[in-house]
Amino acid sequence: MILKSLALAFSMYSKIPMPRVEWNEKNMRYALCFFPFVGAVNGALLFCWVFFCERHSATLLLQTLPLLAIPLLVTGGIHADGFLDTSDALSSYKSKEEKLLILKDPHIGSFAVIKFVLLCLAYLSFASLFTLDYYFCSWCLSFAFCRVLSAFAAVNFKCAKTNGTLYAFSSSSAKKIVNVILSIESVLCVIAMVYFSPLCGISIVLSLLLFFIYFRFMAVKKFGGVTGDLCGWFVCSAETLCTICVGLLICLGLKC
């Protein structure tokens, strides 16, 4: 059952080939426990890429652009899709019910494109400052921590709809066990980030926790709860927030 939940999580939230697993309540019970593992794979690949670039004296452009491309390729853009849909809904300033309808609209609005481009520019601008150091190691680990928080939201926050993929995962989850495992994963992520760099690790954790509080408030007020698209919006925004946070520390010359 555990291996099936793992395969289900990776097949849903990544493009990494996995054995075919039946989508049923039993196999989905612990799937969200393994969602942060996708972030861990992202972080490991990003570390390997920068290690390769520094060993072979790659240009700044060649080193930086894949820092954005790798997460998109690993996830297949599933979180980016949620970011675009949510950006469209938030830009509409319509009622909760109409916002939920916009989330299901397969078309992309101009505001979503503008916000996504700005998000990517912010991400790349600060990621261009990264070198293979302890700050970078903490940043790589943040990809897993972002998904721990997103999984917490999926399991514990009120769902805005009683259908859809997120509701299926949330309603099928063994919530007590999943929450315990996610708590352990969050502690491990925090310890690892702080171990590599106390200042960077604490800055990332505090920034993400404050953003997580805002996310819950925004989701309930604007949509009546969370959806899969909203959790995707959170992951994309949180990853960019971590990148900006680490980049600012580097700009300020703070090393600890």
Legacy VTK file of the C-alpha trace (Angstrom):
# vtk DataFile Version 3.0
C-alpha trace
ASCII
DATASET POLYDATA
POINTS 256 float
0.000 0.000 0.000
2.836 2.405 0.881
4.613 1.850 -2.432
1.346 2.319 -4.289
0.722 5.613 -2.466
4.251 6.704 -3.364
3.741 5.827 -7.022
0.373 7.568 -7.022
1.847 10.779 -5.550
4.657 10.883 -8.108
2.372 10.042 -11.026
0.022 12.842 -9.996
2.487 15.570 -9.064
5.409 14.815 -11.362
6.332 13.522 -14.791
8.693 10.922 -13.358
7.696 7.499 -14.794
5.946 5.322 -12.245
4.260 1.905 -12.296
0.586 2.076 -13.129
-1.475 2.200 -9.920
-5.246 2.074 -9.592
-6.807 5.327 -8.365
-8.844 4.197 -5.392
-9.358 5.289 -1.787
-6.990 2.645 -0.399
-4.061 3.699 -2.583
-4.713 7.408 -2.023
-4.751 7.082 1.776
-1.098 8.037 2.274
-0.322 9.660 -1.085
0.027 13.194 0.304
2.784 11.971 2.653
4.956 11.514 -0.427
4.144 14.832 -2.094
7.200 16.490 -0.432
9.374 13.778 -1.989
8.716 15.377 -5.374
10.186 18.584 -3.968
13.173 16.624 -2.661
13.791 15.295 -6.180
13.580 18.858 -7.501
16.100 20.056 -4.940
18.496 17.187 -5.673
18.400 17.843 -9.423
18.944 21.573 -8.912
21.940 20.867 -6.684
23.407 18.469 -9.262
22.922 21.019 -12.034
24.703 23.855 -10.229
27.447 21.446 -9.134
27.931 20.453 -12.788
27.907 24.083 -13.960
30.494 25.201 -11.426
32.743 22.238 -12.176
32.672 23.076 -15.896
32.652 26.897 -15.657
29.267 27.301 -17.343
27.999 30.765 -18.205
25.638 32.546 -15.827
22.749 32.220 -18.281
23.313 28.497 -18.767
23.425 27.943 -15.011
20.418 30.108 -14.145
17.726 29.274 -16.723
17.546 25.538 -15.831
16.915 26.531 -12.207
13.465 27.520 -13.461
13.147 24.870 -16.174
14.016 21.840 -14.026
11.087 22.223 -11.554
8.704 22.826 -14.453
9.944 19.728 -16.296
9.848 17.512 -13.201
6.303 18.541 -12.255
5.021 18.798 -15.819
3.788 22.300 -15.020
0.920 21.095 -12.822
1.571 23.778 -10.205
2.137 26.445 -12.860
-1.291 25.574 -14.276
-2.805 26.135 -10.836
-0.958 29.443 -10.518
-2.333 30.644 -13.865
-5.922 29.616 -13.110
-5.830 31.140 -9.628
-4.297 34.370 -10.932
-7.145 34.672 -13.433
-9.723 34.102 -10.695
-8.133 36.578 -8.288
-7.901 39.221 -11.016
-11.602 38.908 -11.814
-12.784 40.415 -8.472
-15.980 38.378 -8.841
-17.959 36.357 -6.305
-16.646 33.135 -4.769
-18.888 31.055 -7.000
-17.733 32.844 -10.149
-14.088 32.540 -9.100
-14.518 28.770 -8.736
-15.965 28.641 -12.248
-12.965 30.571 -13.574
-10.663 27.969 -12.017
-12.293 25.333 -14.220
-12.037 27.447 -17.375
-9.400 25.888 -19.681
-8.612 29.275 -21.265
-5.813 31.516 -19.986
-6.485 35.193 -19.364
-4.051 38.030 -19.935
-3.668 38.783 -16.214
-2.569 35.204 -15.558
0.123 35.438 -18.236
1.361 38.784 -16.917
1.576 37.516 -13.326
3.314 34.301 -14.356
5.901 36.181 -16.423
6.566 38.512 -13.478
6.853 35.500 -11.168
9.400 33.866 -13.485
11.392 37.098 -13.833
11.546 37.546 -10.057
12.599 33.913 -9.626
15.328 34.089 -12.270
16.628 37.481 -11.126
17.393 36.268 -7.618
18.359 32.732 -8.673
21.116 34.250 -10.831
22.896 35.189 -7.588
23.216 31.594 -6.394
26.477 29.715 -6.061
27.199 26.268 -4.671
27.274 27.185 -0.980
25.347 26.517 2.230
22.663 29.059 1.276
22.044 27.160 -1.934
21.730 23.874 -0.010
19.059 25.388 2.250
17.242 26.713 -0.822
17.221 23.266 -2.458
15.623 21.800 0.674
12.916 24.476 0.622
11.255 22.753 -2.352
10.305 19.862 -0.085
9.179 22.163 2.737
6.906 24.131 0.382
5.143 20.900 -0.497
4.858 19.856 3.140
2.888 23.043 3.790
0.801 22.552 0.643
-0.034 18.997 1.752
-0.968 20.298 5.221
-3.372 22.718 3.542
-4.874 19.983 1.388
-5.482 17.691 4.357
-6.604 20.199 6.983
-8.125 23.240 5.282
-11.734 23.310 4.188
-12.153 22.309 0.552
-13.949 24.862 -1.597
-15.544 22.080 -3.662
-16.881 18.619 -2.914
-15.387 17.217 -6.101
-12.131 17.404 -7.989
-8.682 15.892 -7.493
-7.778 17.705 -4.284
-11.055 16.727 -2.618
-10.460 13.113 -3.665
-6.984 13.120 -2.098
-8.117 14.994 1.016
-11.219 12.914 1.695
-9.356 9.634 1.120
-6.394 10.522 3.343
-5.831 8.885 6.706
-5.644 12.363 8.222
-4.167 11.581 11.629
-1.354 9.448 10.222
-0.735 11.815 7.304
-0.525 14.800 9.658
1.976 12.984 11.890
4.158 12.057 8.923
3.960 15.556 7.455
4.915 16.985 10.849
7.979 14.738 10.967
8.899 15.734 7.415
8.531 19.416 8.248
10.796 19.084 11.301
13.413 17.247 9.235
13.273 19.922 6.524
13.656 22.736 9.050
16.535 21.032 10.847
18.343 20.378 7.572
17.871 23.946 6.289
19.029 25.455 9.578
21.963 23.021 9.729
23.332 24.241 6.405
22.733 27.903 7.245
20.998 29.079 10.444
20.235 32.547 9.057
19.045 31.332 5.673
17.093 28.399 7.100
15.284 30.494 9.702
14.543 33.214 7.133
13.013 30.683 4.738
10.922 29.019 7.456
9.561 32.278 8.856
8.776 33.637 5.377
6.934 30.467 4.400
4.970 30.240 7.643
3.788 33.849 7.291
2.864 33.204 3.663
1.050 30.004 4.686
-1.082 32.003 7.126
-1.879 34.510 4.379
-2.721 31.672 2.002
-5.291 30.207 4.369
-6.881 33.615 4.908
-6.960 34.350 1.170
-8.320 30.928 0.202
-11.204 31.073 2.680
-12.074 34.702 1.985
-11.809 34.606 -1.802
-12.841 31.024 -2.607
-14.463 29.560 0.496
-11.641 27.036 0.900
-8.772 25.416 -0.953
-8.699 23.668 -4.318
-5.997 21.904 -6.292
-5.377 25.059 -8.307
-4.980 27.127 -5.150
-2.445 24.670 -3.750
-0.575 24.882 -7.049
-0.604 28.673 -6.760
0.788 28.338 -3.263
3.649 26.045 -4.335
4.727 28.329 -7.209
4.488 31.454 -5.066
6.252 29.821 -2.112
9.148 28.604 -4.262
9.592 32.101 -5.653
9.353 33.601 -2.165
12.162 31.302 -0.978
14.275 32.297 -3.988
13.751 36.000 -3.287
14.458 35.489 0.420
17.792 33.736 -0.211
18.706 36.205 -2.969
18.134 39.173 -0.649
20.394 37.643 1.996
23.115 37.266 -0.631
22.600 40.864 -1.835
22.942 42.115 1.731
26.134 40.131 2.150
24.787 38.271 5.178
26.483 34.918 5.670
25.687 32.582 8.546
LINES 1 257
256 0 1 2 3 4 5 6 7 8 9 10 11 12 13 14 15 16 17 18 19 20 21 22 23 24 25 26 27 28 29 30 31 32 33 34 35 36 37 38 39 40 41 42 43 44 45 46 47 48 49 50 51 52 53 54 55 56 57 58 59 60 61 62 63 64 65 66 67 68 69 70 71 72 73 74 75 76 77 78 79 80 81 82 83 84 85 86 87 88 89 90 91 92 93 94 95 96 97 98 99 100 101 102 103 104 105 106 107 108 109 110 111 112 113 114 115 116 117 118 119 120 121 122 123 124 125 126 127 128 129 130 131 132 133 134 135 136 137 138 139 140 141 142 143 144 145 146 147 148 149 150 151 152 153 154 155 156 157 158 159 160 161 162 163 164 165 166 167 168 169 170 171 172 173 174 175 176 177 178 179 180 181 182 183 184 185 186 187 188 189 190 191 192 193 194 195 196 197 198 199 200 201 202 203 204 205 206 207 208 209 210 211 212 213 214 215 216 217 218 219 220 221 222 223 224 225 226 227 228 229 230 231 232 233 234 235 236 237 238 239 240 241 242 243 244 245 246 247 248 249 250 251 252 253 254 255
